[in-house]
Amino acid sequence: MVAINFNAASVDPSTGGGDVFETGEYAFQIVKSEVKPTKSGTGTMLVFEAACIEEGFNGKRLTIRLNVQNPNPTAVEIAYRELSAICHVCGILQLADTQQLHGKPFRIRLEKVERDD
């Protein structure tokens, strides 16, 4: 649970996804949220753990990391757009605490991308 004063209506939602699952659309709900320092120590991430509630994938987890404090303003903009998208699909446009998002089902479109490393 993280106290936050965020108006999702003021930030365009992101339409991005992750590469943890095969390409497709899946139902999730946020089950955990916390703030962590970035790897470099120069910022802060809002980290969500989302559990898949889709039949056949039930319980499979996805981590969503949002750089809400970062020296790179583009990273912060991307983070707030993604947070806005989560808020919009969960129906929480005025977010005071990340706990408000816990347990709210929403769908994520994920695209599997081959790694080049």
C-alpha positions as CSV (number, residue, x, y, z in Angstrom):
1,M,0.0,0.0,0.0
2,V,1.4,3.3,-1.1
3,A,-0.1,6.8,-0.5
4,I,-0.3,8.8,-3.7
5,N,-2.2,11.8,-5.0
6,F,-2.6,11.1,-8.7
7,N,-5.3,12.2,-11.1
8,A,-5.3,9.7,-14.0
9,A,-7.6,11.9,-16.0
10,S,-4.7,14.4,-16.4
11,V,-2.3,11.9,-18.1
12,D,-2.9,10.0,-21.3
13,P,-3.0,6.3,-20.7
14,S,-0.3,4.0,-22.0
15,T,-1.2,1.2,-24.3
16,G,2.1,-0.7,-23.7
17,G,2.5,-4.3,-22.4
18,G,5.1,-6.7,-21.3
19,D,6.8,-9.8,-22.6
20,V,6.2,-12.3,-19.8
21,F,3.4,-14.2,-21.4
22,E,2.7,-15.4,-25.0
23,T,1.2,-12.8,-27.3
24,G,-2.5,-12.3,-26.3
25,E,-4.9,-10.6,-24.0
26,Y,-5.1,-11.7,-20.4
27,A,-7.2,-10.8,-17.3
28,F,-5.2,-9.6,-14.3
29,Q,-5.7,-8.0,-10.9
30,I,-3.1,-6.1,-8.8
31,V,-2.3,-8.1,-5.7
32,K,0.7,-6.1,-4.3
33,S,2.2,-2.6,-4.6
34,E,5.3,-1.0,-3.2
35,V,7.8,1.7,-3.8
36,K,11.4,0.7,-4.4
37,P,14.6,2.6,-5.3
38,T,15.7,2.3,-9.0
39,K,18.8,0.1,-9.6
40,S,20.9,3.2,-10.1
41,G,19.7,4.7,-6.9
42,T,18.8,8.0,-8.6
43,G,15.0,7.5,-8.6
44,T,12.0,5.6,-7.3
45,M,9.8,2.9,-8.9
46,L,6.2,2.1,-8.1
47,V,6.1,-1.7,-8.4
48,F,2.9,-3.6,-8.9
49,E,2.6,-7.3,-8.8
50,A,-0.4,-8.4,-10.9
51,A,-1.8,-11.9,-10.8
52,C,-3.4,-13.4,-13.9
53,I,-7.0,-14.5,-13.3
54,E,-7.4,-16.0,-16.8
55,E,-8.4,-19.7,-16.9
56,G,-5.4,-21.8,-17.6
57,F,-3.0,-19.0,-16.4
58,N,-4.6,-18.4,-13.0
59,G,-2.0,-17.1,-10.5
60,K,0.8,-16.5,-13.0
61,R,2.4,-13.2,-12.1
62,L,3.4,-10.1,-13.9
63,T,5.6,-7.3,-12.4
64,I,4.8,-3.8,-13.5
65,R,7.6,-1.3,-12.7
66,L,6.9,2.5,-13.1
67,N,9.7,5.0,-12.8
68,V,7.7,7.7,-11.0
69,Q,10.9,9.6,-9.9
70,N,13.8,9.6,-12.3
71,P,16.3,12.1,-13.7
72,N,15.0,11.2,-17.2
73,P,11.7,13.1,-17.7
74,T,10.7,10.7,-20.5
75,A,10.9,7.7,-18.1
76,V,8.6,9.6,-15.7
77,E,6.2,10.5,-18.4
78,I,6.0,6.9,-19.6
79,A,5.4,5.7,-16.0
80,Y,2.6,8.1,-15.4
81,R,1.0,7.2,-18.7
82,E,1.1,3.6,-17.7
83,L,-0.3,4.4,-14.2
84,S,-3.0,6.4,-15.9
85,A,-3.9,3.4,-18.1
86,I,-4.2,1.1,-15.0
87,C,-6.3,3.7,-13.2
88,H,-8.6,4.1,-16.2
89,V,-9.2,0.4,-16.7
90,C,-9.8,-0.1,-13.0
91,G,-12.2,2.8,-12.8
92,I,-10.1,4.8,-10.3
93,L,-9.5,8.2,-11.7
94,Q,-8.5,9.9,-8.5
95,L,-5.9,7.7,-6.9
96,A,-5.0,8.4,-3.3
97,D,-3.5,5.1,-2.4
98,T,-2.4,2.1,-4.6
99,Q,-4.5,-0.1,-2.4
100,Q,-7.5,1.2,-4.3
101,L,-6.3,-0.7,-7.4
102,H,-5.9,-4.0,-5.6
103,G,-8.3,-6.7,-6.6
104,K,-9.8,-4.8,-9.5
105,P,-9.9,-7.0,-12.6
106,F,-8.6,-5.6,-15.9
107,R,-7.3,-6.9,-19.2
108,I,-3.8,-6.4,-20.6
109,R,-2.8,-7.0,-24.2
110,L,0.7,-8.5,-24.1
111,E,3.1,-9.1,-27.1
112,K,5.9,-11.6,-26.9
113,V,9.1,-10.1,-28.3
114,E,12.1,-12.2,-29.0
115,R,15.2,-11.1,-27.1
116,D,18.4,-10.3,-29.1
117,D,20.8,-11.1,-26.2
